[in-house]
Amino acid sequence: MDMAALTEEIVTQENVPQAATSDSKRERAKANTRRKLLNSALQLYSREGAQGLSMNKVAKGAGIAQPSFYNHFDSLEALQVELCAELKYSYLSPMRSAWIALLKDFDSLTDELLEQKCQQGLMMIFTSAFENIELFQHLIEDRPRFSEQRNRGLGGLINQLHDEWVDIFSQGLLLSGRTFSSADANLLVDMYAAQVHELILGCHEKRYSREQAILILSRSFKALFINVFANKTE
């Protein structure tokens, strides 16, 4: 190999790690901007609800021009779908196994242990809601307008969470040996969720303490469960 060819090979080899480093930096920058867009949308929704969301506002909050939005998401709805998936995971993952186990063991638990486990599960729900109570308020307010559009972004997130809770309760009920219909699971989730949502808002308005609300909810759960699933064990 002559000197010119050797020099060309060395230069090419040296450029490979530099190109890789440059690509890596671009990917990190793109991922960082994508995260800023998700955070911007979450903050905007927490302040203004579904009606306040717009691509321009989300882009501005992330510090980019609106046309650059399309470098990261195909549409505002696509961004919301990803954000909803993240919120559902962060909200449900810590409590899914706890509630499934509570339902599975319902008949074998003493009243004291049932109340204790129910309080633990409810504490996780309340803690999650109060991490961003403004977001929770807007989700509750927007739910009626999105009742028939379960997959339409943040405005329909409560409806999506309802479906997830029905799945959680169904798994627990199956493991408990109960026979039940989808209507039974939906009824239990609807009735209990309505109580939980109302008492979370009541705590936020300081009409009573979180401890009082959780205590009452944990005691009401057994009665509600028995009323819905009376005589439905195999």
C-alpha positions in Angstrom: 0.0 0.0 0.0 1.4 3.4 -1.0 1.6 6.3 1.4 -1.4 8.1 -0.1 -3.7 5.1 0.2 -2.5 4.5 3.8 -3.2 8.1 4.8 -6.7 7.9 3.3 -7.4 4.7 5.3 -6.2 6.2 8.5 -8.3 9.3 8.0 -11.4 7.2 7.2 -10.8 5.1 10.3 -10.5 8.2 12.5 -13.7 9.6 11.1 -15.8 6.6 12.1 -15.8 7.2 15.8 -16.3 11.0 15.2 -19.3 10.3 13.0 -20.7 7.8 15.5 -20.3 10.4 18.3 -22.0 13.1 16.2 -24.9 10.7 15.5 -25.1 9.9 19.1 -25.3 13.6 20.1 -28.0 14.2 17.5 -30.0 11.3 18.8 -29.6 12.5 22.4 -30.7 16.0 21.4 -33.7 14.6 19.6 -34.7 12.5 22.5 -34.3 15.5 24.8 -36.5 17.6 22.6 -39.1 14.8 22.4 -39.2 14.7 26.2 -39.5 18.5 26.4 -42.6 18.2 24.1 -44.2 15.6 26.3 -43.5 17.6 29.4 -44.8 20.7 27.8 -48.1 19.0 26.8 -48.5 17.6 30.3 -47.9 21.0 32.0 -50.2 22.8 29.5 -53.0 20.2 30.0 -52.6 20.5 33.8 -53.1 24.3 33.5 -55.8 24.5 30.8 -57.3 21.1 30.2 -58.0 19.5 26.8 -59.3 22.7 25.3 -56.0 24.5 26.0 -53.9 22.0 24.1 -52.5 23.1 20.7 -49.5 22.1 18.7 -48.2 25.7 18.7 -48.5 26.0 22.5 -46.8 22.7 23.1 -44.0 23.5 20.8 -43.5 26.9 22.3 -43.4 25.4 25.8 -40.7 23.0 24.6 -38.7 25.9 23.1 -39.0 24.9 19.5 -40.8 26.3 16.4 -44.1 24.7 15.5 -42.9 23.2 12.2 -40.1 21.3 14.1 -42.9 19.5 16.1 -43.2 17.1 13.1 -39.6 16.0 13.5 -40.7 14.3 16.7 -44.5 13.4 16.4 -46.8 13.0 13.5 -49.5 14.9 15.2 -50.6 16.4 18.5 -52.8 13.3 19.0 -49.8 11.0 18.5 -48.0 12.9 21.2 -51.0 12.5 23.5 -51.2 8.8 22.9 -47.6 8.3 24.0 -48.1 10.6 27.0 -51.3 8.7 28.0 -49.4 5.4 27.8 -46.6 6.8 30.1 -49.1 8.2 32.6 -51.1 4.9 32.7 -48.0 2.9 33.3 -46.6 5.2 36.0 -50.0 5.4 37.7 -51.0 1.7 37.6 -47.8 -0.3 37.7 -47.2 0.2 41.5 -50.7 -0.8 42.5 -51.8 -3.4 39.9 -50.4 -6.4 41.7 -51.6 -5.1 45.1 -55.3 -4.8 44.0 -55.2 -8.1 42.1 -53.9 -9.9 45.3 -56.5 -8.2 47.5 -59.3 -9.4 45.2 -57.9 -12.8 44.9 -57.6 -13.3 48.7 -60.8 -11.4 49.6 -62.6 -14.4 51.1 -59.6 -15.5 53.2 -58.8 -12.1 54.7 -59.9 -11.1 58.1 -61.9 -7.8 58.3 -58.8 -6.1 59.9 -56.4 -7.4 57.2 -58.8 -6.6 54.4 -59.2 -3.0 55.6 -55.4 -2.7 56.0 -54.7 -3.9 52.5 -57.5 -1.7 51.0 -56.1 1.3 52.8 -52.6 0.6 51.4 -54.1 0.4 47.9 -56.1 3.5 48.3 -53.1 5.4 49.7 -51.3 4.7 46.4 -54.2 6.0 44.4 -54.5 9.2 46.5 -50.7 9.8 46.4 -50.7 9.5 42.7 -53.6 11.9 42.3 -52.0 14.5 44.6 -48.7 14.4 42.7 -50.4 16.5 40.1 -53.9 17.4 41.5 -54.4 20.0 38.7 -54.0 17.3 36.1 -56.4 15.1 38.0 -59.0 17.8 38.2 -58.9 18.5 34.5 -59.1 14.8 33.7 -62.3 14.5 35.7 -63.7 17.7 34.2 -62.9 16.5 30.6 -64.2 13.0 31.0 -67.9 13.7 30.1 -66.9 15.3 26.8 -64.7 12.3 25.9 -67.0 9.5 27.1 -67.4 8.1 23.6 -63.8 8.7 22.5 -61.8 6.5 24.8 -58.6 6.7 22.9 -58.6 10.4 22.0 -55.7 11.7 24.0 -55.5 13.2 27.5 -59.2 14.2 27.6 -60.1 10.5 27.5 -57.5 9.2 29.9 -60.0 8.6 32.8 -62.0 6.4 30.4 -58.9 4.5 29.5 -58.0 4.1 33.1 -61.5 2.8 33.8 -60.9 0.1 31.2 -57.5 -0.8 32.9 -59.2 -1.0 36.3 -61.9 -3.3 34.9 -59.1 -5.5 33.7 -57.3 -5.4 37.1 -60.5 -6.3 38.9 -61.4 -9.0 36.4 -58.0 -10.7 36.9 -58.4 -10.6 40.7 -61.9 -12.0 40.5 -60.9 -14.8 38.2 -58.1 -15.8 40.6 -60.6 -15.7 43.5 -62.8 -18.3 41.8 -65.8 -16.1 41.3 -68.0 -16.3 38.3 -68.9 -12.8 37.0 -69.9 -10.9 33.9 -68.2 -7.9 32.4 -71.2 -5.9 33.6 -70.4 -6.9 37.2 -66.8 -5.7 36.9 -67.8 -2.5 35.2 -70.4 -1.8 37.9 -67.9 -2.3 40.7 -65.3 -0.1 39.1 -67.8 2.7 38.3 -69.3 2.8 41.8 -66.0 2.7 43.6 -64.2 5.0 41.2 -67.0 7.6 41.7 -66.5 7.5 45.4 -62.7 7.7 45.2 -62.7 10.6 42.7 -65.2 12.6 44.8 -63.2 12.1 48.0 -59.9 13.0 46.4 -61.4 16.3 45.3 -62.9 16.8 48.8 -59.5 16.3 50.4 -58.0 18.8 47.9 -60.7 21.3 49.0 -59.8 20.5 52.6 -63.3 19.5 53.6 -61.7 16.5 55.4 -58.4 14.8 55.7 -56.9 12.2 53.4 -56.7 9.7 56.3 -60.5 10.2 57.0 -61.3 9.6 53.3 -59.2 6.5 53.0 -60.6 5.0 56.2 -64.2 5.5 55.0 -63.4 4.2 51.5 -61.6 1.1 52.8 -64.6 0.2 55.0 -67.1 0.8 52.2 -65.3 -1.4 49.8 -66.2 -4.7 51.5 -69.9 -3.8 51.6 -69.9 -2.7 47.9 -67.9 -5.8 46.9 -70.4 -8.2 48.6 -73.4 -6.4 47.2 -72.1 -6.7 43.6 -70.8 -10.3 44.0 -73.1 -11.9 46.5 -73.2 -15.7 46.1 -70.9 -15.7 43.0 -68.2 -18.0 44.3 -67.8 -21.4 42.6 
